[in-house]
């Protein structure tokens, strides 16, 4: 290949081939994307979306739907998610209950409640006051997934874990994000944890503040997690699209069942006092 051909190929690969591109000196330098600045965004004080679980009985289906089935959910989970049989509003709290019972070949049942199509947000403050279940084999989570998978299937389009807890590691609460570059299947999720001595005995407020600059995790107002946007593309920051909320208890699975499942503990419930979403102020 001649020198001219080599230069032309370089220009073509860079998307810069022009009639005048015959000299390396003429190849423009493309500057990297500028870092995202932290503008210290604030949030409205009135929720743009909320559920305070004030009405006893079935959860509000104008806000929540159920994902059902016993596929293992990508984590070898053991439960079958039912269409509402494991979720109820009692005494001002949502109760999501995992039970030891056989449905469709699975030995446990539970609920996985989502807001998709009824609550989808880009940025904001997401706050959930909850009391977590105890017991080996439980895996409760308060988390978010992308509404539209713009960058492809998991983990490419991202995941935000506001709170995760596994029963064999009681009171150790985690906040995490997953994306193409960092995720559980690669063994390198971006995560941090905090010990809450009464996580399974008392209510605590689990929160994520999500802005164009960072995702920050809190318990009772104390920050313990941060993941920042270095602006190099969706492989590290797919968090510029809409996400929806998920509340669930898994049983067993790759993480939750790492030390087995104690069948004597069931039924076990996660109690949720409220879910509130506050709009980010531009």
N, C-alpha and C positions, 0 to 999 in steps of 0.2 A: 504494500500500500504506500502510495506516495505521501509526501508531507502534506500536500494540499488535501488529499483524500482523508488523511488523519484529522486535519483541522476541520474539514467539513463534517466528518462523523462526530467529532466532539461537539460541534455546534448543533447538530441534529439532536443528539441525545439531550442536550441542555434545552432543547426547544427554542434555539436562538438562530437557526440557520437563515441567513439572509444573503442577498447578492453580494454584499460587501464583506461578508465574514470569510476572509481568506487569510487571516493573520491572527495569531493568538492574542496579539495586543488589542485586537478589535472585539474580543469576546467580553461582553460586559460582566461584571461581578454582581451576582445576585445576593443582596444582603439577607441574612437570616431574619426571621420574624422577630419583631421587638418583644421583649418580655411583657407579660401582662402586669400592669401596675395594680397594687392593692389600693383601691379608692376608699377603703373603710366603709363599705356600703352598710347602710342601716336597713331596718325592716319596719314595716307598718306595725302598729300596736293592736290593731283589730284584725282578727284572722280573716283571710280571704276564703278559707274552707275550714270547717271544724265538725267534729262529732263528739258531743259530751255524754252520749249514751244515757239520756234522761228517760227514755220510754222503754218500759219493761217489755220483754218478749223478743221477737226476732230483730236482728240488726236492721238498720235503715237501708233498704235495697236501692234507694235513690243515691246512696253514697258508696255502697259496697256490693261486690259480687263475689262468688266463690269459684276458685279453681279446684277442680275435682280430679280424682284418679289416684292410682297406686303405681305409677311408673317408676318410682324411685327418685324422680325429680333431679336426675343428674348426680345424685350423691349417695345412691344405694340406700335411700331412706326406707323405713319399714311400714309407714302408715299409709292408709287410704284416706284421702281428703274427701269429705262428704259435702253434700250440697246444703249445708246449714244445720245438720244434726248435731254438730259439735260447737256451735256458737249461739250465745244468748245474752241478752241484756238483763242483768239481775242487780237490784239495789244500786243502780246508777253506774254500774261497771259492765263493760263487755267481758264475757267469760269465754275464752277459747280453750276447749278441754280436749286433751288427748286421753283416749280410752283404750283399755285392753278388750278388744272385741274383734271378731273376724268378719270382714266385709270384702267380697271379691278376691278372696284368697290372701288377703293381708290380715295380720294378727292384731293390728292397732288401727284406730281411726283418729282423725283430728280435723282441723279447719285451716284453710289458707284463704284469707280474705284480702281482696284487692280493690283499689279505687280506679283502675284503668277505665278510661272512657267517661268517668264521673269525677275524677280528680287527677289531673295531669299538669305538671308544673315544670317550668324552667327557672331555676334559682329560687331561693326563699329560705325561710326558717321553718324547720319541721320539728315539732315538739310532741312527744307522747309521754303521758304519765302512766306508769305501769308497775305491776308487781309480778315478778317472774316465778315460774314453777321450779321446784327443786326435784331432785331424784335422778339417778343415773340412767341415762338413755334419753332424757328430754333435751330438746334443742330449739328453744324459742327464738324468734327473730322479729325485729322491726326494721324494715329495709325497703329499698327502692330499686326498680328496674326501668329500663327505657321503654317508653310508650310505643315507639315505632321502629326500633332496631335499625336506625339509619346507617350505621357502620357495619352491620352484619350481626350474626348470632353471637351469643355469649361466648367469650367475654368482650368481644370487639366493641359493643355499644355501651358497655359499662355496667356497674352495679355499685350501689351505695348502701352500706350496712350501718344503719343508725345504732343498732344494738344487736349483739348476738351473745348467747350464753349457752354453755353445755353443762348438763347436770352433774357430771363427774368432777367438774372444776368449779365448785359452787362459789357464787358471788364474784367471780372474775368476769367482768363485762368487757366486750370488745366493740370497737368501731373500725370499719375497714372500707376500702374501695378496691374494685377489680376492674381491669381494662386489659387490652391486648398485651401491653408490656409487663403488667404486674397482675397476677391472678392466682387463685388457688390451684388450678391445674398445673401451673408452672412451678408451684411451691414458693412463690414470692409475692403474695398479696401485700399491699400496703395496709398495715394494721397496727393498732395499739390497744392497750388494755388498761383497766383500772379496777382495783378491788373495792367493791361496795359491800361492806360487811352485812348489810341487811337487804340485799337485792331480792332475796326470796321471801323476806318477812314483811317488808314495807314497800310502799309506793315510792318511786323515784322518777324524776323527769329526764328522759333521754332525748337528746336534741342534736340536730345537725344544722349548721349554717352553711348554705351553698351559694357561692358567688362566682363571678367569672374568674376570680383570682384563686380561690381555695375552697376546699370542703373541710370544715372544722367540726369535731365531735365534742359533746359535753355531757356530763351528768350533773344534775342539780346546779347548773350554771358554771361548773368547773370544767374548763377545757382540758382535754387530754389527747386529742388527735388533730393532726393537720396534714393535708395533702394539697400542694400548690401546683398551679398551672404554669409549666415552663414554655408553653406555646410552641411546641414542636409538632403538633398534629394529634389526630384522634387516637393513635396507639397509646398515648399517655394521658390524653384528655378528651374522652368522648362526652364529657359532661357539659355540653353546650346544646343539648336537646332535652325534650320533655321526659320526665320520669313520673312514675306512679308509685303509690305506697302499698306495702304488703305487711300483713300481720299473720303470723302462723306459729304453730308448734310442730316441729318434725320429731319423729321418734327414730332413734338409732341413726344410721347413716355413717358416712366416712369419718365425720368429726364427732357428731353426737353419740355415736355408738362405738367409739374407739375403745371404751372399756366395758362394752356390753350394755344390756338393758336389764334393769331390775323390775321385773313384772309386778312386784308387790306394791309398787308406789302408786299405781293407777287407780282412779283417774287423777290427772294433774292439769291444773288450769293456769293460764296467764290472764291476769286481770288488767284491763285497760280502763282508766278513768276518763281520759280524753285524748283526742288527736286534734292538733291544731297546726294550720299552715299559715304563715305570714308572708306576705309579698315583699320582695326586695325592692327598696326604693332606688330607682335609677339615678 
